[in-house]
Amino acid sequence: MRNVRVNRAMLLIAGVLLTAAPALAAEGGSGKKPFIQIVKDGIEVPSYFIILGSMVVIALIAEHFLMVRRETIAPLAQTSGPRSRSSRATSATASRS
């Protein structure tokens, strides 16, 4: 299992280096640009909205996981006590429907 992970990691690194080599060897401009400047030059306006929206969605998901309480998911009456009591509560709820 470990050899498989090491082989995959080596293949990934080799692929990255093989695709980056021509870009690094290409001549043009000053040749030394910070990475953030390359990203800023290559990004277009709609990408800003996509990045901002992704960050908002990730924040909402994290906030949801942190704020949901266990009692909200499974009420205490159903999670504590013998199984028969929770089974009766479930069947009583089902009979009301």
C-alpha positions as CSV (number, residue, x, y, z in Angstrom):
1,M,0.0,0.0,0.0
2,R,2.8,2.4,0.9
3,N,4.7,1.6,-2.3
4,V,1.5,2.5,-4.3
5,R,1.3,5.9,-2.6
6,V,5.0,6.6,-3.1
7,N,4.7,5.7,-6.8
8,R,1.7,7.9,-7.3
9,A,3.5,10.8,-5.5
10,M,6.6,10.4,-7.7
11,L,4.5,10.2,-10.8
12,L,2.6,13.4,-9.8
13,I,5.9,15.2,-9.1
14,A,7.4,14.1,-12.4
15,G,4.3,15.2,-14.2
16,V,4.4,18.6,-12.6
17,L,8.1,19.0,-13.4
18,L,7.7,17.9,-17.0
19,T,4.9,20.4,-17.6
20,A,6.6,23.2,-15.8
21,A,10.0,22.8,-17.5
22,P,9.0,24.3,-20.8
23,A,7.3,27.3,-19.1
24,L,10.4,27.9,-16.9
25,A,12.7,27.6,-19.9
26,A,10.7,30.0,-22.1
27,E,12.2,33.5,-22.5
28,G,10.1,36.5,-22.3
29,G,9.8,39.6,-20.2
30,S,12.0,40.1,-17.1
31,G,11.9,36.3,-16.4
32,K,11.4,36.9,-12.7
33,K,7.8,37.6,-11.8
34,P,6.3,36.8,-8.4
35,F,3.7,34.0,-8.5
36,I,0.9,36.3,-7.3
37,Q,1.6,38.7,-10.2
38,I,1.4,35.9,-12.7
39,V,-2.0,34.9,-11.2
40,K,-3.3,38.5,-11.2
41,D,-2.2,39.0,-14.8
42,G,-3.9,35.8,-16.0
43,I,-7.1,36.0,-14.1
44,E,-10.2,37.6,-15.5
45,V,-13.1,39.4,-13.8
46,P,-15.6,36.4,-13.7
47,S,-13.0,34.4,-11.9
48,Y,-13.1,36.8,-9.0
49,F,-16.8,36.1,-8.6
50,I,-16.2,32.3,-8.7
51,I,-13.4,32.5,-6.1
52,L,-15.5,34.8,-3.8
53,G,-18.5,32.6,-4.1
54,S,-16.5,29.5,-3.4
55,M,-15.1,31.1,-0.2
56,V,-18.6,32.1,0.9
57,V,-19.9,28.6,0.4
58,I,-17.1,27.0,2.3
59,A,-17.6,29.5,5.2
60,L,-21.4,28.6,5.2
61,I,-20.7,24.9,5.3
62,A,-18.1,25.2,8.1
63,E,-20.5,27.5,10.1
64,H,-23.3,24.9,9.6
65,F,-21.2,22.0,10.9
66,L,-20.1,24.1,13.9
67,M,-23.5,25.3,14.9
68,V,-25.8,22.3,14.4
69,R,-26.5,20.7,17.8
70,R,-26.8,17.0,18.4
71,E,-30.3,17.6,19.9
72,T,-31.4,19.1,16.6
73,I,-30.4,16.1,14.6
74,A,-31.6,13.4,17.1
75,P,-33.8,14.6,20.1
76,L,-32.6,13.4,23.5
77,A,-35.8,11.3,24.0
78,Q,-34.9,9.2,21.0
79,T,-31.2,8.8,21.8
80,S,-31.3,7.9,25.5
81,G,-32.8,5.0,27.2
82,P,-33.7,1.5,26.0
83,R,-34.3,0.9,22.3
84,S,-37.8,-0.1,23.0
85,R,-38.7,3.4,24.3
86,S,-37.2,5.0,21.2
87,S,-39.0,2.5,19.0
88,R,-42.3,3.3,20.7
89,A,-41.7,7.0,20.1
90,T,-40.9,6.4,16.5
91,S,-44.0,4.3,16.0
92,A,-46.2,6.9,17.8
93,T,-44.8,9.6,15.5
94,A,-45.5,7.4,12.5
95,S,-49.1,6.7,13.6
96,R,-49.7,10.5,13.9
97,S,-48.9,11.0,10.2
